[in-house]
Amino acid sequence: MKRILCLLLFSIVSMNCTSQEKEVNFKNLQERGGVFYEVNSDKGFTGIAKSYYGNGQLEVEDSYVDGVLHGMTKGYYESGIVKAEAVYKEGKLEGILKEYSQEGKIISETSYKNGKIEGVKKSYSAKGHLVTEADYKDGVLHGQIKGYYENGQLSGEASYENGLENGIVKGYYEDGQVQVEANYESGVLDGVVKEYDKNGQLKKEANYEHGLLHGLTKEYDDKGKLIIETEYKYGELKG
């Protein structure tokens, strides 16, 4: 019985020892062709590599498998608070990259797939309020992007297609009133741009074609009376 207990204990200790990941100082790794190796080794490093600030505080810890980033990686401020955390899969970002302020509050969340931004990217203010959220596809803006005031009110919104603004763009005052609205086609202004005052009164309207002023541009006083009217032809003032 005693012998069995000893063998069992030895087995448990052995399992714990073999399950521990190897840890090295990042300074002791060498990069060769995009793969990291320990000095005097021809086998890609597997384990955890750590780097440190001058005061000895942990700065970064990365997980490697066969010499490439694979698994959790974390960066730290000199205070010890987490600065960023992400997951890598075979050397490429996969999942949510989170970044934090020095106070430990989340400042951004970015979704990755196969090393490229895919899905929603969010940024936050120092107080933790959502500032922007944007849709990405294959690493470029594709879909809606929205901005917010500290009170949560929408500050602006736009549509993107393959990295270019496409469709209606709107900006808002903090009370929700429309401040400006425009239309984009493949990244350039095309159509009427309208600007409003805080009371909703139209201040200015201008016509664009292929990114250039083209047609009438009108400006109004705070009572809605037309005060200035000019005409453009493909960016050149007429008359």
C-alpha positions as CSV (number, residue, x, y, z in Angstrom):
1,M,0.0,0.0,0.0
2,K,2.8,2.3,1.0
3,R,4.6,1.6,-2.3
4,I,1.4,2.3,-4.3
5,L,1.0,5.7,-2.5
6,C,4.7,6.6,-3.3
7,L,4.2,5.7,-7.0
8,L,1.0,7.8,-7.1
9,L,2.7,10.7,-5.5
10,F,5.7,10.4,-7.9
11,S,3.3,10.3,-10.9
12,I,1.5,13.5,-9.8
13,V,4.7,15.4,-9.2
14,S,6.0,14.3,-12.6
15,M,2.8,15.4,-14.3
16,N,3.0,18.8,-12.7
17,C,6.6,19.2,-13.7
18,T,6.1,18.3,-17.3
19,S,2.9,20.4,-17.6
20,Q,4.8,23.6,-16.7
21,E,5.6,25.8,-19.7
22,K,9.2,26.8,-20.2
23,E,9.9,30.5,-19.4
24,V,12.8,32.5,-20.8
25,N,13.8,36.2,-21.0
26,F,13.0,37.5,-24.4
27,K,16.6,38.7,-24.7
28,N,17.6,35.1,-24.9
29,L,15.7,34.5,-28.1
30,Q,16.9,35.0,-31.6
31,E,14.7,35.7,-34.6
32,R,15.6,33.8,-37.8
33,G,13.3,34.2,-40.8
34,G,10.3,35.2,-38.6
35,V,10.8,32.3,-36.2
36,F,12.2,32.7,-32.7
37,Y,14.8,30.3,-31.3
38,E,16.8,30.0,-28.1
39,V,20.4,30.8,-28.5
40,N,22.3,27.8,-30.0
41,S,19.1,26.0,-30.8
42,D,17.7,24.9,-34.1
43,K,14.3,24.2,-32.8
44,G,11.6,26.9,-32.7
45,F,11.0,28.0,-29.1
46,T,7.9,26.7,-27.3
47,G,7.0,28.3,-24.0
48,I,6.7,31.8,-22.5
49,A,9.1,34.7,-23.3
50,K,9.1,37.7,-20.9
51,S,10.7,41.1,-21.2
52,Y,11.1,43.6,-18.4
53,Y,11.4,47.4,-17.7
54,G,14.7,48.8,-16.4
55,N,13.3,48.5,-12.8
56,G,12.6,44.8,-13.2
57,Q,8.9,45.2,-13.6
58,L,7.4,42.8,-16.2
59,E,6.7,44.6,-19.5
60,V,5.5,41.8,-21.9
61,E,4.9,38.1,-21.8
62,D,4.2,36.2,-24.9
63,S,3.3,32.6,-25.6
64,Y,5.2,30.7,-28.4
65,V,4.7,27.4,-30.1
66,D,7.5,26.2,-32.5
67,G,8.9,29.7,-32.6
68,V,5.8,31.7,-33.5
69,L,3.3,33.6,-31.3
70,H,0.5,31.2,-30.3
71,G,-1.7,31.7,-27.3
72,M,-2.1,34.6,-24.9
73,T,0.1,37.7,-24.9
74,K,0.0,40.5,-22.4
75,G,1.7,43.9,-22.1
76,Y,1.9,45.8,-18.8
77,Y,2.5,49.4,-17.7
78,E,5.5,50.0,-15.4
79,S,3.0,50.1,-12.5
80,G,2.0,46.5,-13.2
81,I,-1.4,47.2,-14.6
82,V,-2.3,45.4,-17.8
83,K,-1.8,47.5,-20.9
84,A,-3.0,45.1,-23.5
85,E,-4.0,41.5,-24.0
86,A,-4.6,39.4,-27.0
87,V,-4.5,35.9,-28.4
88,Y,-2.4,34.7,-31.3
89,K,-2.9,31.7,-33.5
90,E,0.1,30.5,-35.4
91,G,1.6,34.0,-35.4
92,K,-1.5,35.9,-36.2
93,L,-3.9,37.8,-34.0
94,E,-7.2,35.9,-33.4
95,G,-10.1,37.1,-31.3
96,I,-10.4,40.3,-29.3
97,L,-7.4,42.6,-28.7
98,K,-8.1,44.7,-25.5
99,E,-6.2,47.8,-24.6
100,Y,-6.3,49.5,-21.2
101,S,-5.5,52.9,-19.7
102,Q,-2.9,53.3,-16.9
103,E,-5.9,53.3,-14.5
104,G,-6.9,49.9,-15.7
105,K,-10.0,51.0,-17.7
106,I,-10.7,49.5,-21.1
107,I,-9.9,52.0,-23.9
108,S,-10.3,49.8,-27.0
109,E,-11.6,46.4,-28.1
110,T,-10.7,45.2,-31.6
111,S,-11.9,41.9,-33.2
112,Y,-9.3,40.0,-35.3
113,K,-9.5,37.1,-37.6
114,N,-6.4,35.5,-39.2
115,G,-4.3,38.6,-38.3
116,K,-6.7,41.2,-39.8
117,I,-9.4,43.3,-38.1
118,E,-12.7,41.6,-38.7
119,G,-16.0,42.6,-37.0
120,V,-16.4,45.5,-34.6
121,K,-13.7,47.8,-33.2
122,K,-14.7,49.9,-30.2
123,S,-12.9,52.8,-28.4
124,Y,-13.8,54.2,-25.0
125,S,-13.1,57.5,-23.2
126,A,-11.1,57.7,-20.0
127,K,-14.4,57.5,-18.1
128,G,-15.4,54.3,-19.8
129,H,-17.9,55.7,-22.2
130,L,-18.2,54.4,-25.8
131,V,-16.6,56.9,-28.2
132,T,-16.5,55.1,-31.5
133,E,-17.6,51.7,-32.9
134,A,-16.8,50.6,-36.5
135,D,-17.4,47.6,-38.6
136,Y,-14.4,46.0,-40.4
137,K,-14.0,43.3,-43.0
138,D,-10.7,41.8,-44.0
139,G,-8.8,44.6,-42.3
140,V,-10.6,47.6,-43.8
141,L,-13.7,49.6,-42.8
142,H,-16.8,48.0,-44.2
143,G,-20.2,48.8,-42.8
144,Q,-21.2,51.4,-40.2
145,I,-19.0,53.7,-38.2
146,K,-20.5,55.6,-35.3
147,G,-19.2,58.2,-32.9
148,Y,-20.7,59.2,-29.5
149,Y,-20.6,62.1,-27.1
150,E,-19.9,61.5,-23.4
151,N,-23.7,61.5,-22.7
152,G,-24.1,58.6,-25.1
153,Q,-25.7,60.8,-27.8
154,L,-24.7,59.9,-31.4
155,S,-22.2,62.5,-32.7
156,G,-21.8,61.1,-36.2
157,E,-22.4,58.1,-38.4
158,A,-21.2,57.0,-41.8
159,S,-21.2,54.0,-44.1
160,Y,-18.1,52.4,-45.6
161,E,-17.6,49.9,-48.4
162,N,-14.1,48.3,-48.8
163,G,-12.4,51.1,-46.9
164,L,-14.2,54.0,-48.6
165,E,-17.0,56.2,-47.4
166,N,-20.1,55.3,-49.4
167,G,-23.6,56.7,-48.8
168,I,-25.0,59.1,-46.3
169,V,-22.8,60.7,-43.6
170,K,-24.4,62.6,-40.7
171,G,-23.0,64.7,-37.9
172,Y,-25.0,65.7,-34.9
173,Y,-25.1,68.3,-32.1
174,E,-24.9,67.0,-28.6
175,D,-28.7,67.4,-28.2
176,G,-29.3,65.1,-31.2
177,Q,-30.0,67.8,-33.8
178,V,-28.5,67.2,-37.2
179,Q,-25.4,69.4,-37.8
180,V,-24.3,68.3,-41.2
181,E,-25.4,65.7,-43.8
182,A,-23.7,64.7,-47.0
183,N,-23.4,61.9,-49.5
184,Y,-20.3,60.0,-50.6
185,E,-19.7,57.8,-53.6
186,S,-16.5,55.6,-53.4
187,G,-14.8,58.0,-50.9
188,V,-15.6,61.3,-52.6
189,L,-18.4,63.8,-52.0
190,D,-21.2,63.5,-54.5
191,G,-24.5,65.3,-54.1
192,V,-25.8,68.0,-51.7
193,V,-24.0,68.8,-48.5
194,K,-26.2,70.6,-45.9
195,E,-25.2,72.3,-42.7
196,Y,-27.6,73.3,-39.9
197,D,-27.5,75.5,-36.8
198,K,-28.4,74.2,-33.4
199,N,-32.0,75.2,-33.9
200,G,-32.3,73.0,-37.0
201,Q,-32.2,76.0,-39.4
202,L,-30.4,75.4,-42.7
203,K,-27.2,77.4,-42.8
204,K,-25.6,76.3,-46.0
205,E,-26.1,73.9,-48.9
206,A,-23.6,73.0,-51.5
207,N,-23.6,70.7,-54.5
208,Y,-20.7,68.4,-55.2
209,E,-19.9,66.2,-58.2
210,H,-17.0,63.7,-58.0
211,G,-15.6,65.6,-55.0
212,L,-15.7,69.0,-56.6
213,L,-18.1,71.9,-56.0
214,H,-20.5,71.9,-58.9
215,G,-23.7,73.9,-59.2
216,L,-25.1,76.3,-56.7
217,T,-23.9,76.9,-53.2
218,K,-26.2,78.8,-50.9
219,E,-25.8,80.4,-47.4
220,Y,-28.6,81.5,-45.1
221,D,-29.0,83.7,-42.1
222,D,-30.4,82.5,-38.8
223,K,-33.9,83.2,-40.0
224,G,-33.6,81.2,-43.1
225,K,-33.1,84.1,-45.5
226,L,-30.8,83.5,-48.4
227,I,-27.8,85.8,-48.1
228,I,-25.1,84.4,-50.4
229,E,-25.4,82.4,-53.6
230,T,-22.5,81.3,-55.8
231,E,-22.1,78.9,-58.6
232,Y,-19.3,76.5,-59.3
233,K,-18.4,74.3,-62.3
234,Y,-16.2,71.3,-61.3
235,G,-14.5,73.3,-58.5
236,E,-14.1,76.6,-60.4
237,L,-16.2,79.6,-59.4
238,K,-18.3,80.9,-62.2
239,G,-18.9,84.6,-62.9
